[in-house]
Amino acid sequence: EKQTDLIILTHDTVEGRMMAALVQMQALPTVLAPIVRIRKEELS
């Protein structure tokens, strides 16, 4: 089997909704490692 890393950059979103989506993705049988989230914020 081949594996790869996946980076997803989203538009501004509600954090709770993003966390709910990550929980669903982590539960998928094809996700083999823990999901790591890195917050990108704009500095003014």
C-alpha positions in Angstrom: 0.0 0.0 0.0 1.1 3.5 -0.7 0.6 6.4 1.8 0.9 10.1 1.5 0.5 13.2 3.6 -2.4 15.5 2.8 -2.5 19.3 3.6 -5.8 21.1 3.5 -6.0 24.9 3.6 -9.5 26.2 4.2 -11.2 29.6 4.0 -12.2 31.2 7.3 -14.5 28.9 9.1 -16.1 28.3 12.5 -13.7 26.3 14.6 -16.3 24.0 16.0 -17.4 22.9 12.5 -13.8 22.3 11.5 -13.2 20.2 14.6 -16.3 18.2 13.8 -15.1 17.6 10.3 -11.7 16.5 11.6 -13.3 14.0 14.0 -15.3 12.5 11.0 -12.1 12.3 8.9 -10.1 10.7 11.7 -12.7 8.0 12.0 -12.3 6.9 8.3 -10.6 3.6 8.0 -8.2 5.0 5.4 -6.8 7.6 7.8 -3.8 5.7 9.3 -2.2 8.4 11.5 -3.5 11.0 13.9 -4.6 14.3 12.2 -2.5 17.3 13.1 -4.0 20.7 12.9 -2.0 23.9 12.4 -3.8 27.2 12.7 -2.9 29.8 10.2 -3.8 33.3 11.3 -3.3 36.6 9.6 -1.4 39.2 11.6 -2.4 42.9 11.1 
